[in-house]
Structure formats: structure tokens, C-alpha cells
Amino acid sequence: MKVTWLLKNPFGTTAQPGERGDFVRVSDGRATVYLLPNEFDHADERRLRWLLAQQPTRARRGEASDVGQRPTAAHRQPASAGDRGCRRRARPGDLRP
């Protein structure tokens, strides 16, 4: 599991070693979650692993397994009539169960 402290300005920049950033990226190589510092402070390793397990992985989303390779038409999910492609981005606070 890799934990990276990130800054808001410039957005997403990695904080200096030993410095706490404005939010935290936690990744296990398959999934990634973003947390606020207080959420990270209150989460133990078990909780972090649970949050990561709740996130869709590349394989579950039907994406190509190789980085940089785009999925073929056979791997793409058909759009339903109600899906207009407008989705709200997840915010760090949305990750609470």
C-alpha cells in the first residue's frame, strides 16, 4: 500500500518528504482512494484496505490490463438510454461507507 500526501495548490502536486499535504492518495496498485487528512488519521490499515476493496479496479471496469492500451469495442459497455455521460466527480468526503 502506497500513501502519498498531495497539495491543493498547485493541485495534485506531491508534498515534500516529511510534510503533510492537503489530502492523501492511498493506492494498492489496483485501486486508489483520496482522503482528507482527518479521514486518513482516523483510518487504520484495515479500514484503508476496506476502502480500497470498495473501489472498482481496472479489471472490474473492463479496461485494458496494460497501461496506455485502450479497450477495444468488444470491451466497452453499451450506453443505456438514461446514461448521457454526465457523472459527478467523486470528492474525498464521498468515500465514507
C-alpha positions as CSV (number, residue, x, y, z in Angstrom):
1,M,0.0,0.0,0.0
2,K,1.4,3.4,-1.0
3,V,0.4,6.6,0.8
4,T,1.1,10.0,-0.9
5,W,0.4,13.4,0.6
6,L,-0.8,15.8,-2.1
7,L,-1.2,19.6,-2.2
8,K,-4.2,21.6,-3.3
9,N,-2.1,24.3,-5.0
10,P,-0.7,23.5,-7.5
11,F,-3.4,20.8,-7.5
12,G,-2.2,17.3,-7.1
13,T,1.4,18.1,-6.6
14,T,3.2,15.7,-4.2
15,A,4.1,17.3,-0.9
16,Q,7.7,17.5,0.2
17,P,9.0,14.5,2.2
18,G,8.0,14.8,5.9
19,E,5.4,17.5,5.1
20,R,1.7,16.9,5.5
21,G,-0.3,17.8,2.4
22,D,-3.9,19.0,1.9
23,F,-5.2,15.5,1.0
24,V,-3.9,11.9,0.8
25,R,-3.8,9.4,-2.0
26,V,-3.8,5.8,-0.9
27,S,-3.2,3.1,-3.6
28,D,-2.6,-0.7,-3.5
29,G,-1.6,-0.9,-7.2
30,R,-5.2,-1.9,-8.2
31,A,-7.4,0.8,-6.8
32,T,-6.9,4.3,-5.4
33,V,-8.8,6.4,-2.9
34,Y,-8.3,10.1,-1.9
35,L,-8.9,11.1,1.7
36,L,-8.9,14.3,3.7
37,P,-6.1,14.4,6.4
38,N,-8.5,13.8,9.3
39,E,-10.1,10.8,7.5
40,F,-6.6,9.4,7.0
41,D,-5.6,10.0,10.6
42,H,-8.7,8.1,11.9
43,A,-8.4,5.2,9.5
44,D,-6.3,2.1,10.4
45,E,-4.8,-0.2,7.9
46,R,-7.8,-2.5,7.9
47,R,-10.1,0.4,7.1
48,L,-7.9,1.6,4.3
49,R,-7.8,-1.8,2.8
50,W,-11.6,-2.0,3.0
51,L,-11.9,1.4,1.3
52,L,-9.6,0.2,-1.5
53,A,-11.6,-3.0,-1.9
54,Q,-14.8,-1.0,-2.4
55,Q,-13.3,0.9,-5.4
56,P,-13.7,-0.6,-8.9
57,T,-10.4,-1.9,-10.3
58,R,-9.2,-1.7,-13.9
59,A,-10.3,-5.3,-14.5
60,R,-13.8,-4.8,-13.0
61,R,-14.3,-1.7,-15.1
62,G,-13.5,-3.6,-18.3
63,E,-10.4,-1.6,-19.0
64,A,-7.3,-2.9,-20.7
65,S,-4.8,-4.5,-18.4
66,D,-1.8,-2.8,-20.0
67,V,-1.3,0.9,-19.2
68,G,-1.8,3.0,-22.3
69,Q,-3.8,0.4,-24.1
70,R,-7.3,1.4,-25.0
71,P,-10.2,-1.1,-24.6
72,T,-11.5,-2.5,-27.9
73,A,-15.1,-2.1,-28.9
74,A,-15.8,-5.6,-27.5
75,H,-14.7,-4.5,-24.1
76,R,-16.7,-1.2,-24.0
77,Q,-20.0,-1.2,-22.2
78,P,-23.0,-0.1,-24.2
79,A,-24.5,3.2,-23.1
80,S,-28.0,2.9,-21.7
81,A,-30.7,5.3,-22.8
82,G,-30.5,7.1,-19.4
83,D,-26.7,7.4,-19.5
84,R,-25.8,10.7,-21.0
85,G,-22.2,10.5,-19.9
86,C,-22.6,13.2,-17.2
87,R,-21.2,12.0,-14.0
88,R,-20.3,13.9,-10.9
89,R,-16.7,13.5,-9.9
90,A,-16.1,11.8,-6.6
91,R,-14.9,14.0,-3.8
92,P,-12.7,12.8,-0.9
93,G,-15.7,13.1,1.5
94,D,-17.7,10.8,-0.7
95,L,-15.6,7.8,0.2
96,R,-17.2,7.2,3.5
97,P,-19.4,4.0,3.5
